[in-house]
Amino acid sequence: MHSRFQLKLQITMIVFASVISLAIALTDHYRLKEQILRENQFQLRQIEEFVKYSLENLERAYELFGNELVANMEKASLELAAKYRQNPRFEEWDFDALKRELGFDIYIINEDNVIIRSSFPEDIGMDFEECCRKLASVLDARRAAGGFYHDGLDLEQATGDIKKYSYMATDDHKYLIQLGYSLSEDPIYQEFQLLNMVDKLAERYPSVNEIRILNLGGAALGKATDEGMVADERRTYFEEALQTKQTMETAGTWNGEQAIYRYIPYDSPYVEGPAGSKVLEIIYNQDELQGLLKEQRAYLLGMLLAVIAFTILVSSLISRWVARPMYLAFHDSLTGLYNRAAFEEKIPHLVKAGKGTTALLMIDMDDFKRVNDRYGHDAGDRLLKDMAQCIKNTVRKEDLTYRLGGDEFVVLLEDTTREKAEIVAERLVGAIQELARQQEMEWPEVSISISMGISLAPEHGQDPDILLKRADQALYQAKQEGKNRFRFFNL
């Protein structure tokens, strides 16, 4: 019994320590996980702010130092508008010669927003109603209003080259004269190297696959339309970022691997019109993040295993030191039954619980002193052990058996009846008689029997001391009537 108690104590200590350690470890794990996630998001926001800052600085530089370029574009537009008044037949214009003379690519856009003539043949036939509907509505407004307009950074659809565009309507408002100037060789652009900086920034962070700057139509600066246009399955997120001015994310693949596409709206404080609205597209993976989380999970598992191993070792030592004192505090050292201290702690709670009838069976061995006197105390101790085991094996599993001292035993029957208590008492008397027959060969000169007194709560009282006293009185009556029997207390 003591070994079972030690095992239970050890298991209890292991479970308790493991639960506490697991709770602490999981708390730390989730705290570190949240910290890793926050750091990951912070890194992304830093990248976003850096790209925005760089783009904003470039646009601000053109606002401050690009006045000469704008003036030249306006002057060239006025010359072409005058040329149209003199000769409105564009098929007779030499666009290559005009480009060499003015220094700008020239595009003629008709009322259907289609490029019908250009010094850049690749763009002839481009329909803005199909490729860039947001820009098409702006072109209609500019054609109707007249005057000169210029935009900020945009891209050449066919090549992805970064250009600056201007627009001027003809006097009859039938056409728009568009000029385009490539910024690739421009000193200001060369100073900032925007796209190179963006590429280097993506190379710097392993979790970032690519960073792209998308114009109003969803095309990436520096890339041709066929490779730089936002994919159809992600256009909804791109459009929503433009409209709501909120960052949007969606899962996808990049070069065959899982990735996340992040769309961040950007409105230039220096450029008006469609060229001022852009979206930053950051394509990033979570490989580094998942690697860190995997390391954290492995650390958590290792720590738990170490804690459990240490707990098993410590609990084994502690249980050896304290198990026996704790066990003996509530158990009889000879028989292993509950002792008087356990009885006095249990019975008040049992009686107060009020679950039906509680029966208290007090058992006393008849003439036990003769066994000690005739055969010695070792024989008496052996008989007490046999008696304790016999009682425990006879009563129900849920019944509680105590040794109060000497040859005095108590059995508590919870939630029972007088009839059930009587059945248990009869079984006990019969079991002890069978034990006596088995012991006749060893102790022929001693007749082993028991006397038993029974009190019932609440019928005979609810005070534990009164119940014990009345069971003792019933026991005395049983002895007076001839022993080897039981009696209920009678008021």
C-alpha positions as CSV (number, residue, x, y, z in Angstrom):
1,M,0.0,0.0,0.0
2,H,2.8,2.3,0.9
3,S,4.5,1.7,-2.5
4,R,1.2,2.5,-4.3
5,F,0.8,5.7,-2.3
6,Q,4.4,6.7,-3.2
7,L,3.7,6.0,-6.9
8,K,0.5,8.1,-6.7
9,L,2.4,10.9,-5.0
10,Q,5.1,10.8,-7.6
11,I,2.7,10.8,-10.5
12,T,0.7,13.6,-8.9
13,M,3.9,15.7,-8.5
14,I,5.0,14.9,-12.1
15,V,1.6,15.9,-13.5
16,F,1.4,19.0,-11.4
17,A,5.0,20.1,-12.3
18,S,4.4,19.2,-16.0
19,V,1.2,21.2,-16.2
20,I,2.8,24.3,-14.6
21,S,5.8,24.0,-16.8
22,L,3.7,23.5,-19.9
23,A,1.6,26.5,-19.0
24,I,4.7,28.7,-18.5
25,A,6.4,27.3,-21.6
26,L,3.3,27.8,-23.8
27,T,2.9,31.3,-22.5
28,D,6.5,32.1,-23.4
29,H,6.1,30.3,-26.7
30,Y,3.0,32.4,-27.7
31,R,4.6,35.6,-26.4
32,L,7.8,34.9,-28.5
33,K,5.6,33.9,-31.5
34,E,3.7,37.2,-31.3
35,Q,7.0,39.0,-31.0
36,I,8.4,37.3,-34.1
37,L,5.2,38.1,-36.0
38,R,5.3,41.7,-34.9
39,E,8.9,42.0,-35.9
40,N,8.0,40.5,-39.3
41,Q,5.3,43.0,-39.8
42,F,7.5,45.8,-38.6
43,Q,10.1,44.8,-41.2
44,L,7.5,44.9,-43.9
45,R,6.3,48.4,-42.8
46,Q,9.9,49.6,-42.8
47,I,10.3,48.4,-46.4
48,E,7.1,50.1,-47.4
49,E,8.1,53.4,-45.8
50,F,11.5,53.3,-47.4
51,V,10.1,52.7,-50.9
52,K,7.5,55.4,-50.4
53,Y,10.1,57.8,-49.1
54,S,12.4,57.1,-52.1
55,L,9.6,57.5,-54.6
56,E,8.4,60.7,-52.9
57,N,11.9,62.1,-52.8
58,L,12.3,61.4,-56.6
59,E,9.0,63.1,-57.4
60,R,9.9,66.1,-55.1
61,A,13.2,66.4,-56.9
62,Y,11.3,66.6,-60.3
63,E,9.0,69.2,-58.8
64,L,11.9,71.3,-57.7
65,F,14.4,70.8,-60.4
66,G,12.3,69.5,-63.4
67,N,10.8,72.9,-64.4
68,E,13.0,73.1,-67.4
69,L,11.8,69.7,-68.7
70,V,8.1,70.7,-68.2
71,A,8.7,74.0,-69.9
72,N,10.3,72.2,-72.9
73,M,7.4,69.8,-73.1
74,E,4.9,72.6,-73.1
75,K,6.9,74.5,-75.8
76,A,7.0,71.4,-77.9
77,S,3.3,70.8,-77.5
78,L,2.5,74.3,-78.5
79,E,4.6,73.9,-81.7
80,L,2.8,70.7,-82.6
81,A,-0.6,72.2,-81.9
82,A,0.4,75.0,-84.3
83,K,1.6,72.5,-86.8
84,Y,-1.8,70.8,-86.6
85,R,-3.6,74.1,-87.3
86,Q,-1.5,74.4,-90.5
87,N,-1.7,70.7,-91.5
88,P,-4.2,68.5,-89.7
89,R,-3.3,65.5,-91.9
90,F,-1.1,63.4,-89.5
91,E,-0.3,61.0,-92.2
92,E,1.8,63.7,-93.8
93,W,3.8,64.4,-90.7
94,D,7.4,63.0,-90.3
95,F,7.2,61.8,-86.7
96,D,10.8,60.6,-86.7
97,A,12.1,64.0,-87.8
98,L,9.9,65.7,-85.2
99,K,11.2,63.5,-82.5
100,R,14.8,64.3,-83.4
101,E,13.9,68.0,-83.6
102,L,11.9,68.3,-80.3
103,G,13.6,65.6,-78.3
104,F,10.4,63.8,-77.3
105,D,8.4,60.8,-78.4
106,I,5.1,62.0,-80.0
107,Y,1.7,60.2,-79.8
108,I,-1.5,61.3,-81.4
109,I,-4.6,60.0,-79.5
110,N,-8.0,60.2,-81.2
111,E,-11.5,60.7,-79.7
112,D,-11.8,56.9,-79.1
113,N,-8.6,57.2,-77.0
114,V,-6.6,55.1,-79.5
115,I,-3.0,56.0,-80.5
116,I,-3.3,56.5,-84.3
117,R,0.2,58.0,-85.0
118,S,3.5,58.0,-83.1
119,S,7.2,58.3,-83.3
120,F,7.2,55.1,-81.2
121,P,5.7,52.5,-83.6
122,E,5.2,49.8,-80.9
123,D,2.4,51.9,-79.3
124,I,0.4,52.6,-82.4
125,G,-3.0,51.0,-82.0
126,M,-3.0,51.1,-78.2
127,D,-6.5,51.5,-76.9
128,F,-6.7,53.2,-73.5
129,E,-10.3,52.2,-73.1
130,E,-9.1,48.6,-73.0
131,C,-5.8,48.8,-71.2
132,C,-6.2,51.8,-68.9
133,R,-9.8,52.8,-68.4
134,K,-9.1,55.1,-65.4
135,L,-6.6,57.0,-67.6
136,A,-9.1,57.0,-70.5
137,S,-11.6,59.1,-68.5
138,V,-8.9,61.5,-67.6
139,L,-7.9,61.8,-71.3
140,D,-11.5,62.6,-72.2
141,A,-11.6,65.4,-69.6
142,R,-8.3,66.9,-70.8
143,R,-9.4,66.7,-74.5
144,A,-12.6,68.5,-73.7
145,A,-10.9,71.2,-71.4
146,G,-7.9,72.0,-73.6
147,G,-4.7,73.4,-72.1
148,F,-1.4,71.7,-71.2
149,Y,-1.0,68.9,-68.6
150,H,1.9,67.0,-67.4
151,D,2.1,63.9,-65.2
152,G,4.7,62.4,-62.9
153,L,6.5,59.1,-63.2
154,D,4.8,56.5,-65.4
155,L,5.8,53.7,-67.7
156,E,6.0,53.0,-71.4
157,Q,3.5,50.1,-71.8
158,A,5.4,48.2,-74.4
159,T,8.8,48.4,-72.7
160,G,8.2,49.3,-69.1
161,D,10.6,52.2,-69.5
162,I,9.9,55.0,-66.9
163,K,8.7,58.1,-68.7
164,K,7.2,61.5,-68.1
165,Y,4.2,62.3,-70.2
166,S,2.4,65.5,-71.1
167,Y,-0.9,66.2,-72.9
168,M,-2.4,69.0,-75.0
169,A,-5.6,69.0,-76.9
170,T,-5.8,70.3,-80.5
171,D,-7.9,73.4,-81.0
172,D,-10.8,71.4,-82.4
173,H,-10.7,69.1,-79.4
174,K,-10.5,66.0,-81.7
175,Y,-7.1,64.9,-80.7
176,L,-4.6,64.8,-77.8
177,I,-1.0,65.4,-78.5
178,Q,1.0,63.3,-76.0
179,L,4.7,63.7,-75.5
180,G,6.8,61.2,-73.7
181,Y,10.3,61.6,-72.3
182,S,12.4,58.7,-71.1
183,L,13.8,59.4,-67.6
184,S,16.3,56.5,-67.7
185,E,19.2,58.8,-68.8
186,D,17.9,61.9,-67.0
187,P,20.4,63.3,-64.4
188,I,17.8,63.6,-61.7
189,Y,16.6,60.0,-62.1
190,Q,20.2,58.7,-62.4
191,E,20.9,60.4,-59.0
192,F,18.1,58.5,-57.3
193,Q,18.2,55.2,-59.2
194,L,14.8,54.3,-57.9
195,L,14.3,50.8,-59.4
196,N,17.9,49.7,-58.7
197,M,17.4,50.8,-55.1
198,V,14.1,48.8,-54.9
199,D,15.8,45.7,-56.3
200,K,18.7,45.9,-53.9
201,L,16.2,46.3,-51.0
202,A,14.5,43.1,-52.1
203,E,17.9,41.4,-52.2
204,R,18.7,42.6,-48.7
205,Y,15.8,40.8,-47.0
206,P,15.6,37.0,-47.6
207,S,11.8,37.1,-46.9
208,V,11.2,39.5,-49.7
209,N,10.9,38.0,-53.2
210,E,10.2,41.1,-55.2
211,I,9.1,44.8,-54.8
212,R,7.2,46.4,-57.6
213,I,5.7,49.9,-58.1
214,L,2.4,49.7,-60.0
215,N,0.8,52.5,-61.9
216,L,-2.9,53.3,-61.9
217,G,-3.5,50.5,-64.5
218,G,-1.7,47.8,-62.5
219,A,1.5,47.8,-64.6
220,A,4.9,47.7,-62.9
221,L,7.4,50.5,-63.5
222,G,10.5,49.1,-65.3
223,K,8.7,46.1,-66.8
224,A,6.9,45.5,-70.0
225,T,3.2,45.0,-69.9
226,D,3.2,41.3,-70.6
227,E,5.4,40.6,-67.6
228,G,4.7,43.5,-65.3
229,M,0.9,43.6,-65.2
230,V,-0.8,42.6,-62.0
231,A,-2.3,39.1,-62.4
232,D,-6.1,38.8,-62.9
233,E,-6.5,36.7,-59.8
234,R,-5.0,39.5,-57.7
235,R,-6.4,42.5,-59.5
236,T,-9.3,42.7,-57.0
237,Y,-6.9,43.3,-54.2
238,F,-5.0,45.8,-56.2
239,E,-8.2,47.7,-57.1
240,E,-9.4,47.6,-53.5
241,A,-6.1,49.0,-52.3
242,L,-6.5,51.9,-54.8
243,Q,-10.1,52.6,-53.8
244,T,-10.1,52.1,-50.0
245,K,-6.5,53.4,-49.5
246,Q,-6.0,50.4,-47.2
247,T,-3.3,47.8,-47.4
248,M,-4.5,44.5,-48.8
249,E,-2.9,41.0,-48.8
250,T,-3.6,37.7,-50.6
251,A,-1.8,34.4,-50.8
252,G,-0.4,33.1,-54.1
253,T,2.7,31.6,-55.7
254,W,5.9,33.1,-56.8
255,N,8.2,31.1,-59.0
256,G,6.3,28.0,-58.0
257,E,6.5,28.6,-54.3
258,Q,4.0,29.8,-51.7
259,A,4.1,33.6,-51.3
260,I,2.0,36.5,-50.0
261,Y,1.2,39.5,-52.2
262,R,0.9,42.8,-50.3
263,Y,-0.7,45.9,-51.9
264,I,0.0,49.3,-50.3
265,P,-1.6,52.4,-51.8
266,Y,0.5,55.5,-52.5
267,D,-0.7,59.0,-53.3
268,S,2.0,61.4,-54.2
269,P,1.9,64.8,-52.4
270,Y,3.8,66.3,-55.4
271,V,2.0,64.9,-58.5
272,E,-1.6,65.5,-59.4
273,G,-3.6,63.4,-61.8
274,P,-3.5,59.6,-62.5
275,A,0.3,59.4,-62.4
276,G,0.2,60.5,-58.7
277,S,-1.7,57.3,-57.6
278,K,0.3,54.2,-57.4
279,V,0.4,50.9,-55.5
280,L,3.4,49.2,-54.0
281,E,3.4,45.5,-54.5
282,I,5.6,43.6,-52.0
283,I,5.8,39.9,-52.7
284,Y,7.2,38.1,-49.7
285,N,7.5,34.6,-48.3
286,Q,7.3,33.3,-44.8
287,D,10.2,30.9,-45.0
288,E,12.3,32.8,-42.5
289,L,9.3,33.4,-40.3
290,Q,8.3,29.7,-40.4
291,G,12.0,28.8,-39.7
292,L,12.0,30.9,-36.6
293,L,8.7,29.5,-35.4
294,K,10.0,26.0,-36.1
295,E,13.1,26.7,-34.0
296,Q,10.8,28.1,-31.2
297,R,8.6,24.9,-31.3
298,A,11.7,22.7,-31.1
299,Y,13.0,24.8,-28.2
300,L,9.7,24.5,-26.5
301,L,9.6,20.7,-27.0
302,G,13.2,20.3,-25.7
303,M,12.5,22.5,-22.7
304,L,9.4,20.5,-21.9
305,L,11.3,17.2,-22.1
306,A,14.0,18.5,-20.0
307,V,11.5,19.8,-17.4
308,I,9.7,16.5,-17.4
309,A,12.9,14.5,-17.0
310,F,14.1,16.8,-14.2
311,T,10.6,16.6,-12.6
312,I,10.6,12.8,-12.6
313,L,14.0,12.8,-10.9
314,V,13.1,15.4,-8.3
315,S,9.6,14.0,-7.6
316,S,11.2,10.5,-7.2
317,L,13.5,11.8,-4.6
318,I,10.9,13.9,-2.8
319,S,8.3,11.2,-2.9
320,R,10.8,8.8,-1.2
321,W,11.4,11.4,1.5
322,V,7.8,12.4,2.2
323,A,5.7,9.5,1.0
324,R,6.0,7.4,4.1
325,P,5.4,10.2,6.6
326,M,2.4,11.4,4.6
327,Y,1.1,7.9,4.2
328,L,1.5,7.1,7.9
329,A,-0.3,10.3,8.7
330,F,-3.6,8.8,7.5
331,H,-2.8,5.0,7.3
332,D,-2.2,2.3,9.9
333,S,1.4,1.2,9.7
334,L,0.5,-2.5,10.4
335,T,-2.5,-3.2,8.3
336,G,-2.4,-0.4,5.7
337,L,-6.0,0.6,6.5
338,Y,-7.0,4.2,7.1
339,N,-6.2,5.2,10.7
340,R,-8.1,7.1,13.4
341,A,-6.9,10.5,12.1
342,A,-8.3,9.7,8.6
343,F,-11.5,8.5,10.3
344,E,-11.9,11.7,12.3
345,E,-11.3,13.8,9.2
346,K,-13.7,11.9,7.0
347,I,-16.7,11.2,9.1
348,P,-17.8,14.8,9.8
349,H,-17.9,15.5,6.0
350,L,-19.6,12.3,5.3
351,V,-22.4,12.9,7.9
352,K,-22.9,16.5,6.9
353,A,-23.1,15.7,3.2
354,G,-26.5,14.1,4.0
355,K,-26.5,11.6,1.1
356,G,-29.1,9.2,2.4
357,T,-28.2,7.0,5.4
358,T,-24.6,6.5,6.6
359,A,-23.9,3.4,8.5
360,L,-21.0,3.1,11.0
361,L,-20.0,-0.5,11.7
362,M,-17.7,-0.9,14.7
363,I,-15.9,-4.3,14.8
364,D,-13.9,-5.8,17.7
365,M,-12.1,-9.1,17.8
366,D,-13.3,-11.4,20.6
367,D,-10.6,-12.6,22.9
368,F,-7.8,-11.1,20.9
369,K,-5.7,-10.8,24.0
370,R,-5.5,-14.6,24.3
371,V,-3.8,-14.8,20.9
372,N,-1.1,-12.4,22.0
373,D,-0.7,-14.1,25.4
374,R,-0.7,-17.6,24.0
375,Y,1.2,-17.2,20.7
376,G,3.0,-13.9,21.0
377,H,2.7,-10.5,19.5
378,D,4.0,-11.5,16.1
379,A,1.1,-13.9,15.8
380,G,-1.3,-11.2,17.0
381,D,0.1,-8.8,14.4
382,R,-0.3,-11.4,11.7
383,L,-3.9,-12.0,12.8
384,L,-4.7,-8.3,12.6
385,K,-3.3,-8.1,9.1
386,D,-5.4,-11.1,8.1
387,M,-8.5,-9.6,9.8
388,A,-7.9,-6.2,8.0
389,Q,-7.6,-7.9,4.6
390,C,-10.7,-10.0,5.2
391,I,-12.8,-7.0,6.1
392,K,-11.5,-5.0,3.1
393,N,-12.2,-7.9,0.7
394,T,-15.7,-8.4,2.1
395,V,-17.1,-4.9,2.1
396,R,-18.0,-3.0,-1.1
397,K,-15.3,-1.2,-3.0
398,E,-16.7,2.2,-2.2
399,D,-16.9,1.5,1.5
400,L,-14.2,2.9,3.8
401,T,-12.3,0.6,6.3
402,Y,-10.4,2.0,9.3
403,R,-8.3,0.6,12.1
404,L,-8.9,2.8,15.2
405,G,-6.3,1.0,17.3
406,G,-5.6,-2.5,18.8
407,D,-8.2,-4.9,17.5
408,E,-10.8,-2.2,16.9
409,F,-12.0,-1.6,13.3
410,V,-14.6,0.6,11.7
411,V,-16.4,0.4,8.3
412,L,-18.3,3.4,6.9
413,L,-21.1,2.7,4.5
414,E,-22.1,5.8,2.6
415,D,-25.6,6.4,1.0
416,T,-26.9,3.0,2.3
417,T,-30.0,1.7,4.1
418,R,-30.5,-0.3,7.3
419,E,-31.2,-3.4,5.2
420,K,-28.0,-3.0,3.2
421,A,-25.9,-2.4,6.3
422,E,-27.4,-5.6,7.8
423,I,-26.4,-7.6,4.7
424,V,-22.8,-6.2,4.9
425,A,-22.6,-7.1,8.6
426,E,-23.8,-10.7,8.0
427,R,-21.2,-11.1,5.2
428,L,-18.5,-9.8,7.6
429,V,-19.5,-12.2,10.3
430,G,-19.5,-15.1,7.8
431,A,-16.1,-14.1,6.3
432,I,-14.5,-14.0,9.8
433,Q,-15.9,-17.4,10.6
434,E,-14.3,-18.7,7.4
435,L,-11.0,-17.1,8.4
436,A,-11.3,-18.7,11.8
437,R,-11.7,-22.2,10.2
438,Q,-8.5,-21.5,8.2
439,Q,-6.6,-20.5,11.3
440,E,-7.7,-23.5,13.5
441,M,-4.6,-25.5,12.5
442,E,-2.2,-22.7,13.5
443,W,-4.0,-21.6,16.7
444,P,-6.1,-24.5,17.9
445,E,-6.4,-23.2,21.4
446,V,-8.0,-19.8,20.4
447,S,-11.5,-19.4,18.9
448,I,-11.5,-16.4,16.5
449,S,-14.7,-14.4,16.2
450,I,-15.9,-10.8,16.1
451,S,-18.6,-8.7,17.7
452,M,-20.1,-5.7,15.8
453,G,-22.1,-2.7,16.7
454,I,-23.9,-0.5,14.1
455,S,-25.2,3.1,14.4
456,L,-27.0,5.0,11.6
457,A,-26.9,8.6,10.7
458,P,-29.1,10.6,10.8
459,E,-31.4,8.0,12.6
460,H,-29.1,7.7,15.6
461,G,-27.6,11.2,15.4
462,Q,-25.4,13.3,13.2
463,D,-22.6,14.1,15.6
464,P,-19.6,11.9,14.9
465,D,-18.7,11.3,18.5
466,I,-22.3,10.3,19.4
467,L,-22.4,7.9,16.4
468,L,-19.2,6.3,17.5
469,K,-20.3,6.0,21.1
470,R,-23.7,4.5,20.1
471,A,-21.9,2.0,17.8
472,D,-19.7,1.1,20.7
473,Q,-22.8,0.6,22.9
474,A,-24.3,-1.7,20.3
475,L,-21.0,-3.6,20.1
476,Y,-21.0,-4.1,23.9
477,Q,-24.5,-5.5,23.6
478,A,-23.4,-8.0,20.9
479,K,-20.6,-9.2,23.2
480,Q,-23.0,-9.6,26.1
481,E,-25.3,-11.7,23.9
482,G,-22.6,-14.2,23.1
483,K,-20.2,-12.7,20.6
484,N,-19.7,-13.6,16.9
485,R,-22.7,-11.4,16.0
486,F,-23.8,-7.8,15.3
487,R,-26.4,-5.5,16.8
488,F,-27.9,-2.2,15.8
489,F,-28.1,0.6,18.4
490,N,-31.5,0.9,19.9
491,L,-32.6,4.3,21.3
